[in-house]
Amino acid sequence: MFTVLFACVHNAGRSQMAAALFNATVDGSRARAISAGTQPGPRVHPEVVQAMREVGVDLGHAKPALLTDELARSASLLVTMGCGEACPVVPGSKREDWPLEDPKGRPLDEVRRIRDEIAARVRILASIVIEQRLDDCRCR
């Protein structure tokens, strides 16, 4: 199964949204997404939970997870979202960076804008994965 790992610093915003949106988009028997952070926070940011509920995705019970080298090696594709040098580099694995703003503490309108940008990127990535055209992504 093709696994996308979305990684950010606290795994409490961007990566949680991306994984949930990816999983809602693809056939779970062909692909899946997981998320993790280099310094996991205690919970998903409340403003992220609220913005995701507006699009029918409940992150109220999601728990931030630690990004480990082992977890990164298990992924078919690592999508980093602002963790910079703290994100692991896994030789031989595909990696893409999405430079996105951190939604933590932002007004809901800004969180919605970030959510919508993530959703647009996820739709493109999901279509590439579904059509097995991974070489079409800007992965390194």
N, C-alpha and C positions, 0 to 999 in steps of 0.2 A: 504494500500500500504506500502511496506517495504521502509523505508527511512534511508539512510546512511548520517550521518553528518560528514564531514571531517573538522577538526579544527586545526589551527596552530596559530601562534602569530599575524601576520599581515593580513592574508587571502589575500595575494598578490602574492603567489607563489605555494607552495606545495599543499595546500588544494584546491586552484582553479584548478590546473592541475588534481588532483585526482577526484574531482567532475565532471569536464568536461569529463574526460576519462571514468568514470563509466557510466555517462549518455549516452555516445556514444556507450557503450558496451551492455547495458541491454535494454530489452523491457520496455519502459516508462509506460506501463499500469500495470506492475508488481512491479517495483522498481524505485527509483530515488535517486539522491544524491544532497545534498546542502552543502555549505561550509560557514565557518565563522572564525573569529579570535578574540583573547582576546584583542588585541589592533589594530584594523583595520587600514591599511595604506590608503593613499589617492587614490591609483590606483594599478592595477596589475603591477608587475615589467615588464618593457619593454623587458628584456631578456627572461622572461617567455612567454610573448605574442609571441615573435618571434619563440621560440622553439616549441610552440604549433601550430603555423601556419604551420610549417614544416610537421606536421602530420595531417593537415586538420581541426584543431580546432581553432576557432577564439575567443580569450579572450579579444579582443580589447575594447569591451564595458562592460566587467564584472566589477562589483563594489565590493570592499571588504565590508563585513558585520560584525556586532558585534555578538560575541558568547555570548548568554544569557543563563541563566538556563532554561528559558522557551523553547528556541530553542533546547537545549540539551535534554530536557524531551520529545520533540515531535519526536525525532529520535528513530528508532528501534535499531540502532547501532551508537556509537560515535567512530570515528577513529581519535585519536590525532596524531599530527605530529610535536612534538617539543615545545609544549606550557607548558610542565611540570606541575608544581603545579598550574599554572594559569588556566588550563583547569578544567571545572567543573566536579565534581563527582556526578553522578545522581544515587542514591540508586535504585537497581533493574534493571538498564539498562545495556546493554552489551557494553563493551568498549575494544578497542584494540589500542595499541600504535605502530606507525611506526616511529622509530627513523631515520629520514631523514635529510640530510643537507639542509640548507636554500639556495635557489638559488640566493638570492638578491646579485647583484653586481658581480656575478661569470661570468667567460668567457663562451661563448655560448657552447663550448664543454662540460663543466662541467654541465651546465643547461640541456643539452641533456641527459647526463648520469643520472642525477637526475630524469628527465622526464621519461626515459626508466625504471628506477627502480620503479617509481610510477606506470607506465603502467603495469609492470609485477605483482605487488601486486594487482592492480585493477582487472586484469584478473582473478586471483585466487579468490579474494573476490566475484567478479561477478558470477563466476561459483558456488560458495558456496551458494550465495543468490538465484540464479536461480533454483538450485536444492534443495533449502530449507534445506540445511545442515548446518545451522548456528552453530550448536554445534561443527562442524569440525574446525571452526576458533579458534584462540588462545584468544578469547574474555574473559575478566574477568567479 
